[in-house]
Amino acid sequence: MRRRTATILGAGLLLAQGCPSAYQRTYERETLRLESQQRAADAQAAAEHAQASRFAAVAYFAVGSAVVGEDGQRELRWFVDKMQPYPQAVILVQGFADSTGAEAKNRTLSGDRARAVASYLSAQGVAPARIVTQGYGTDSPAASNATGKGRRNNRRVEVTVR
């Protein structure tokens, strides 16, 4: 009798393993549906990032200043307007300085410029959590520091989508 019971139980287990239950089929269908939704959401996010990455802004500064001027404000307002359809985009704000003055001062000044632009973007409605700031001092000049025009181009903050 015990042997027969064990055989029946063993056969039942084999049968149960060979035939997925309704629960298992539902679970697998739901898993496939969720994976498909995630792939679609990832593709949508990538497409939005590609669209948002088309836009950038540059604000220029006076010697020794971290005050965003009128031209910079106009450029940044334009950028904020372009970012409205992309509320998830992370914005990278990179500050730079020309070679005027000591490097330690320029590194601090470039960071102050980046923070001033980030503050302006926040005041225009961009969530601070979406903004990443970096100051580079005189690293990565946009132009030669040998001329006044070149130095002006190096006193800047670049705003891009990360």
Summary of the structure (lengths in Angstrom):
residues: 162
radius of gyration: 28.8
end to end distance: 71.8
largest distance: 101.7
contacts: 464
relative contact order: 0.16
helix: 57%
strand: 12%
